[in-house]
């Protein structure tokens, strides 16, 4: 429990959602040197929480192996100077396989995409809840679901029933249920 409390404290800081750089001569290959430079730049300016492989675009474009390599490179470049947030796609099979790999890498927290298309609000949230429950049951890594679906306040409160969920990333659109 002490590790989770430490992660919660570290999350109370400046966050950055890093863009994955690709090589200019081969846009299908991650530029790990550019990634290290970008992370150094962010840390040098006070960023203390950095998500990599996120939902802005990369998570749908990178393979599981690429996400694993990206997270590993970020952890190596950052060390303990910032908290690296690994990301999980909204596909249960991919997410559970990556969780296992992230555990081996000693990832401290993961940002978890919901299991449906972003921006759409499912009329029935039980499947979404079960998705996050399964992820919580298969790993000890703390989870931070990404509310891309405008979840009602009651659903966000229900997520607190899942022990591994310690935070929610929310776009905070106004008016927004999250503020309830």
Protein Blocks (a to p, Z undefined) as FASTA:
>chain_A
ZZmmmmmmmmmccdddddddddfklmkbccfklmmmmmmmmmmnopabdcehiaklmmmm
pcfklmmmmmmmmmmmnmmmbccdddddfbfklmmmmmmmmmmnopabdcdddfbdehia
cfblklmmmmmmmmmmmpcbdcddddfkopafklmmmmmmpmklmbdcdehiacdfklZZ
